[in-house]
């Protein structure tokens, strides 16, 4: 899971994410837009938009678990 993104060229940990300031402005290392996932059930993390970042440096891509459930 991606815990760190980049905002204005500076590292931003998911715990520091503020939707009023950062929404739509956080990028991965390769410059793809990230979405903050901050629910109450799963661990907080960033993710790529659907269809983006599959070959991204920081992305693990689809795991066997993901493929199984799809």
C-alpha positions as CSV (number, residue, x, y, z in Angstrom):
1,X,0.0,0.0,0.0
2,X,1.2,3.5,-0.8
3,X,1.6,5.5,2.4
4,X,3.5,8.4,0.9
5,X,2.6,10.7,-2.0
6,X,4.0,14.0,-3.2
7,X,2.4,17.4,-2.8
8,X,4.2,20.4,-4.4
9,X,7.4,18.3,-4.6
10,X,7.4,17.4,-0.9
11,X,6.7,14.0,0.6
12,X,3.2,13.7,2.2
13,X,2.4,10.8,4.5
14,X,-1.2,9.6,4.5
15,X,-1.5,10.6,8.2
16,X,-0.8,14.3,7.2
17,X,-3.4,14.3,4.4
18,X,-6.0,17.1,4.6
19,X,-8.7,16.8,2.0
20,X,-9.4,20.6,2.0
21,X,-5.8,21.2,1.0
22,X,-4.5,18.1,-0.8
23,X,-7.5,16.6,-2.6
24,X,-6.7,16.1,-6.3
25,X,-3.1,17.4,-5.9
26,X,-1.2,14.4,-4.5
27,X,1.0,12.5,-7.0
28,X,3.1,9.3,-6.9
29,X,6.8,9.2,-7.7
30,X,6.0,8.9,-11.4
31,X,3.6,11.8,-11.5
32,X,0.2,9.9,-11.5
33,X,-2.6,11.4,-9.4
34,X,-3.3,9.6,-6.2
35,X,-6.6,9.2,-4.2
36,X,-6.6,9.1,-0.4
37,X,-8.3,6.0,1.1
38,X,-9.2,6.8,4.7
39,X,-12.1,4.7,5.8
40,X,-12.7,3.2,9.2
41,X,-12.2,-0.5,8.3
42,X,-9.0,-0.7,6.3
43,X,-5.6,0.9,6.9
44,X,-5.3,4.4,5.5
45,X,-3.4,4.6,2.2
46,X,-3.1,6.3,-1.2
47,X,-4.1,4.5,-4.4
48,X,-3.9,5.3,-8.1
49,X,-7.1,6.1,-10.1
50,X,-8.5,3.1,-11.9
51,X,-6.5,2.3,-15.0
52,X,-3.5,4.5,-14.0
53,X,-0.3,3.6,-12.4
54,X,-0.3,-0.2,-13.2
55,X,3.4,0.2,-14.3
56,X,4.2,2.8,-11.8
57,X,7.5,2.6,-9.9
58,X,5.8,2.7,-6.5
59,X,2.9,0.4,-7.4
60,X,2.9,-3.3,-6.7
61,X,0.3,-3.8,-9.4
62,X,-2.4,-6.4,-9.0
63,X,-1.6,-9.1,-6.6
64,X,-2.7,-12.7,-6.8
65,X,-5.3,-11.9,-4.1
66,X,-6.7,-9.1,-6.2
67,X,-6.9,-11.2,-9.3
68,X,-8.6,-14.0,-7.4
69,X,-11.4,-11.7,-6.1
70,X,-12.0,-10.1,-9.5
